[in-house]
Amino acid sequence: MRLQGKTAIITGGGSGFGEGIARRFAQEGARVMVADINVEAAQRVADEIGGLAHEVDVASGPSVKAMARAASKAFGVPDILVNNAGVTHMPGLLEDVEEEDFDRVLAVNAKSVYLTARAFVPAMKQRESGVILNIASTAGVSPRPKLNWYNASKGWMITATRTMAVELAPHGIRVNALNPVAGETPLLKSFMGEDTPEMRAKFLSTIPIGRFSTPEDLANAALFLCSDEADMITGVALEVDGGRCI
């Protein structure tokens, strides 16, 4: 029960890594708001873990503000904020990616971190405590070809994590990131372009441990970084990648 008495908001909590994190946090005693653009998925997870569901578009300022108001009404200022919601574009040459796809990737993967910071950091500062965890990617450390703008958005998130950590540390707020390798989530097919045995084998050949990451892998790492056990850790972008970035 390492999060006993804590409250947490997890964006993109209705599936994939976010669902895994939500489930683990609840198991460890946290009261969890499962926030997702797919409210049915959020409600399913929330019902199963005894949490709260909230519909949010993390790329929209008014929607993020509404999420913050709902959280405040439900349990006050959250102890933990996990910026997990993310999207990618289909693999392609950097010059062939449509402007609409570029804008969506940067809005969901980068602008969302800015919007949630504006919504939650002031109250965390006033309380002088809080933990923010950004789910970045190995793509921001060791980019794959043909995912250029997704790679760039995750590199942005890693840098944002570090600068947030430096600025917010004097206010008692820790900020870290996780860099997962491709995992068994709804985004896997988008990363690969097509989900075939041959494409999976090609991806797996770049991961020394020899398997994709799982929601449980990310949940275990997130639990540590968001718990009091990591009280001296801030500004870290921890790779959960089976050796992919070595």
Buried (B, 14 or more C-beta within 10 A) or exposed (E): EBBEEBBBBBBBBBBBBBBBBBBBBBBBEBBBBBBBBBBEBBBBBBEEBEBBBBBBBBBBBEBBBBBBEBBBEBBEBBBBBBBBBBBBBBBBEEEEBEEEBBEBBBBBBBBBBEBBBEBBBEBBBEBEEBBBBBBBBBBBBBBBEBBBBBBBBBBBBBBBBBEBBEEBEEBEBBBBBBBBBBBBBEBBEBBBEEEEEEBBEEBBEBBEEEEBBBBBBBBBBBBBBBBEEBEEBBBBBBBBBBEBEE
